[in-house]
Structure formats: structure tokens, C-alpha cells
Amino acid sequence: FYSIPLIGTRYTEGIKYLAEEANCYWLITDASVIAKSLMNQSYFITIDFERLSEKDQEANGCEAKLKYCDGNDNLFEVHRYNVTDFPLDELRLFFVDGCLMLPGEY
């Protein structure tokens, strides 16, 4: 495992690869900080990145959202991003017992 020293989050090889290839350490840090703050509500948290359609961007006033749920579609939090350079339109991550991972690594 790898770690983010300031917040004590661990992450997997897949997350390390994603962060390096997509240049998205901001996403790893943001997802980790928020998910860690939600651990008192659930030990298992899904984190879904979604780039909105142009129509939805206008309606929501943002380009993308990160949704934090418990895996059973119970929504904990949504964070909006006005602008993002993340190359994917959607992505799901898992945060389990303080460790951020790709679903295939669970």
C-alpha cells in the first residue's frame, strides 16, 4: 500500500497508477479527505466521479460531481467541481477501512 502522509489514507497500486497517468492527485486527495470524514457513517464508501453533460453543467453550475455513498445508494455527500481536467467522464472508487482502491482491487 501507499499512503498520503498528511491525512493517513492508504491507497493501492491501481490508485497510484491512476493518479500518475491521469495526473489526478487532486482527486485522490479530495476523495480521501471526504471519505475519511464519513467513516463514522460507514466503513465502506463508494466514490463516483461524473462529468456532466453540457445541459446538466448549465443546470447545476458545475462541470463534474463526486458523490459519496454507502454502496447501497444511500447518499452521504456530493461535491461539485466548476472545472476539471480529469480525462475520464466517469469513475468509481471504493474507500474501505481507510484505504482508497479501484473496484477491481476490492
C-alpha positions as CSV (number, residue, x, y, z in Angstrom):
1,F,0.0,0.0,0.0
2,Y,0.9,3.6,-0.5
3,S,-0.1,6.5,1.8
4,I,-0.9,10.2,1.9
5,P,1.1,11.2,5.0
6,L,-0.8,14.3,6.0
7,I,-4.2,12.6,6.2
8,G,-3.0,9.0,6.8
9,T,-5.0,7.5,4.0
10,R,-3.7,4.3,2.3
11,Y,-4.2,3.6,-1.4
12,T,-3.5,0.8,-3.7
13,E,-1.3,0.2,-6.8
14,G,-4.2,0.8,-9.1
15,I,-4.9,4.2,-7.5
16,K,-1.2,5.1,-7.7
17,Y,-1.3,4.2,-11.5
18,L,-4.5,6.3,-12.0
19,A,-3.0,9.3,-10.2
20,E,0.2,9.2,-12.2
21,E,-1.3,8.5,-15.6
22,A,-4.3,10.9,-15.3
23,N,-2.3,13.5,-13.3
24,C,-5.2,13.5,-10.7
25,Y,-3.6,13.6,-7.3
26,W,-6.1,16.3,-6.5
27,L,-8.9,13.6,-7.0
28,I,-7.1,11.1,-4.8
29,T,-6.6,13.7,-2.0
30,D,-10.1,15.2,-2.2
31,A,-11.8,11.7,-2.3
32,S,-9.6,10.5,0.7
33,V,-10.3,13.6,2.9
34,I,-14.0,13.5,2.4
35,A,-14.4,9.7,2.6
36,K,-12.3,9.6,5.8
37,S,-14.6,12.2,7.3
38,L,-17.5,9.8,6.5
39,M,-16.1,6.7,8.1
40,N,-18.2,7.2,11.2
41,Q,-21.3,6.6,9.0
42,S,-19.9,3.6,7.1
43,Y,-16.7,1.6,6.8
44,F,-17.4,1.1,3.1
45,I,-17.9,4.2,0.9
46,T,-18.3,4.4,-2.9
47,I,-17.0,7.5,-4.6
48,D,-18.4,8.2,-8.0
49,F,-16.9,10.8,-10.3
50,E,-19.3,12.0,-13.1
51,R,-18.7,14.6,-15.7
52,L,-22.0,16.3,-16.5
53,S,-23.5,16.8,-20.0
54,E,-23.4,20.4,-21.2
55,K,-27.1,20.7,-20.5
56,D,-26.6,19.4,-16.9
57,Q,-23.5,21.6,-16.5
58,E,-25.6,24.7,-17.2
59,A,-28.4,23.5,-14.9
60,N,-26.1,22.5,-12.0
61,G,-23.5,25.3,-12.4
62,C,-20.6,22.8,-12.4
63,E,-18.7,20.6,-14.8
64,A,-18.4,17.5,-12.6
65,K,-19.5,15.9,-9.3
66,L,-18.1,13.5,-6.8
67,K,-20.8,11.5,-5.0
68,Y,-20.1,9.7,-1.7
69,C,-22.5,6.8,-0.9
70,D,-22.5,3.6,1.3
71,G,-22.7,1.2,-1.6
72,N,-26.4,0.8,-1.3
73,D,-27.2,4.2,-3.0
74,N,-27.6,5.9,0.4
75,L,-26.0,9.3,-0.4
76,F,-23.8,10.9,2.2
77,E,-22.3,13.9,0.3
78,V,-21.9,15.5,-3.1
79,H,-19.0,17.8,-4.1
80,R,-19.2,19.9,-7.2
81,Y,-16.2,20.9,-9.4
82,N,-16.6,24.0,-11.6
83,V,-13.8,23.0,-13.8
84,T,-11.8,19.7,-14.1
85,D,-9.1,18.4,-16.4
86,F,-9.7,14.8,-15.3
87,P,-9.7,12.7,-18.6
88,L,-12.5,10.3,-17.8
89,D,-16.2,11.0,-17.9
90,E,-16.9,8.7,-15.0
91,L,-15.1,6.6,-12.4
92,R,-16.0,4.7,-9.3
93,L,-13.6,4.3,-6.4
94,F,-14.0,2.4,-3.1
95,F,-12.9,3.6,0.3
96,V,-12.8,0.7,2.7
97,D,-11.4,0.9,6.3
98,G,-9.2,3.9,5.4
99,C,-7.9,2.6,2.1
100,L,-8.8,4.0,-1.3
101,M,-8.9,1.5,-4.2
102,L,-10.3,0.7,-7.6
103,P,-13.4,-1.6,-7.5
104,G,-11.3,-4.5,-9.1
105,E,-8.9,-4.3,-6.2
106,Y,-11.6,-4.9,-3.5
